[in-house]
Amino acid sequence: MTDFFSADADADLAVARIEEQIAEAQERARRAGEVRQEIDALRGSATSPRRELTVTVDASGRLVAVDVDDAAYRLSPRDLGRLIVETANAAQRQAGAKAVELASEAFGEESGIVAHLRDEVERSTRPAAGGTGDGTRIQD
């Protein structure tokens, strides 16, 4: 008789543990959805050193806005083009850092999700070969 009750108790414990794991998985999925929405809404902005322009990008680095001051028109087309790219890159770095921060808060710094996101951000924001640094100011 003891074995029957022992097996029944073990089964109850196993069912309780499975239910707990399901609840944990559902909570992680819910939180992942929230984080995805927060990242989708995220924007990064940067302003060129002499404030000729401000560039805003979304979390994936796509341009959302470019605000050009009259001072930018005094630049050569080549310099203006380079300034736009450098400022957009700075905005993308800011957006990427914010995305990693959001994911870290949600899943923990050591999470595989955070590590993957951090690698993607680092890869996408790596300066081009021969680049000279940009000196842009990141806006909060």
C-alpha positions in Angstrom: 0.0 0.0 0.0 2.8 2.4 0.8 4.1 2.0 -2.8 0.7 3.0 -4.3 0.5 6.2 -2.2 4.1 7.0 -2.8 3.6 6.7 -6.6 0.5 8.8 -6.4 2.4 11.5 -4.4 5.3 11.4 -6.9 2.8 11.8 -9.8 1.2 14.8 -8.0 4.6 16.4 -7.6 5.5 15.8 -11.2 2.2 17.3 -12.4 2.7 20.3 -10.1 6.2 20.8 -11.5 5.0 20.5 -15.1 2.3 23.1 -14.4 4.9 25.4 -12.8 7.1 25.0 -15.8 4.2 25.8 -18.2 3.4 28.9 -16.1 7.0 30.0 -16.2 7.2 29.5 -20.0 4.0 31.4 -20.5 5.3 34.3 -18.4 8.6 34.3 -20.4 6.6 34.4 -23.6 4.5 37.2 -22.4 7.5 39.2 -21.3 9.3 38.5 -24.6 6.3 40.0 -26.4 6.4 43.1 -24.3 10.1 43.5 -24.9 9.6 43.1 -28.6 7.0 45.9 -28.6 9.3 48.1 -26.5 12.2 47.5 -28.9 9.9 48.1 -32.0 8.9 51.5 -30.5 12.5 52.4 -29.6 14.2 55.3 -31.4 17.8 56.5 -31.4 18.8 60.0 -32.2 22.2 61.7 -32.7 23.2 65.2 -33.6 26.3 66.1 -35.6 29.1 67.9 -33.7 28.3 71.3 -35.0 24.6 70.7 -35.0 24.2 70.7 -38.8 21.8 67.8 -38.6 20.0 65.4 -36.3 19.3 61.8 -37.4 16.7 59.5 -35.9 16.6 55.7 -36.5 14.5 52.8 -35.3 15.8 49.8 -33.4 16.9 48.1 -36.6 18.8 51.2 -37.8 16.3 52.3 -40.4 16.2 56.1 -40.9 13.1 57.6 -39.3 14.0 61.3 -39.7 16.8 63.5 -40.8 16.5 67.1 -39.6 18.8 69.4 -41.5 19.8 72.9 -40.2 20.7 75.7 -42.6 24.3 75.3 -41.6 24.5 72.0 -43.4 24.0 73.6 -46.7 27.4 75.3 -46.4 29.0 71.9 -46.5 30.2 70.3 -49.7 27.9 67.5 -50.9 30.6 64.9 -50.0 31.0 66.3 -46.5 27.3 66.4 -46.0 26.9 62.9 -47.2 29.6 61.7 -44.9 28.1 63.6 -41.9 24.7 62.1 -42.5 26.2 58.6 -42.5 28.3 59.2 -39.4 25.4 60.7 -37.5 23.1 57.9 -38.6 25.7 55.4 -37.3 25.8 57.1 -34.0 22.0 57.1 -33.7 22.0 53.4 -34.6 24.6 52.7 -31.9 22.4 54.5 -29.4 19.3 52.5 -30.5 21.2 49.3 -30.3 22.5 50.0 -26.8 18.9 50.8 -25.7 17.6 47.5 -27.1 20.3 45.5 -25.4 19.5 47.3 -22.1 15.8 46.5 -22.4 16.5 42.9 -23.2 19.0 42.7 -20.3 16.5 44.0 -17.8 13.9 41.5 -19.0 16.0 38.4 -19.5 19.1 38.9 -17.5 22.6 40.0 -18.6 23.7 36.4 -19.2 20.7 35.4 -21.3 21.3 33.8 -24.7 18.8 36.2 -26.1 20.8 39.2 -24.8 24.1 37.7 -26.1 22.6 37.2 -29.5 21.1 40.8 -29.6 24.4 42.2 -28.3 26.3 40.4 -31.1 23.9 41.7 -33.8 24.2 45.2 -32.5 28.0 45.1 -32.4 28.1 43.6 -35.9 25.7 46.2 -37.4 27.3 49.2 -35.7 31.0 48.3 -36.4 32.7 51.2 -38.1 33.6 50.8 -41.7 37.2 50.0 -42.5 39.2 53.2 -42.8 36.6 55.2 -40.9 37.7 58.2 -39.0 35.4 58.4 -36.0 32.6 60.8 -36.0 32.4 62.9 -32.8 28.6 63.0 -32.9 26.7 63.8 -29.8 24.1 61.2 -28.8 20.8 62.6 -27.5 18.9 61.0 -24.6 
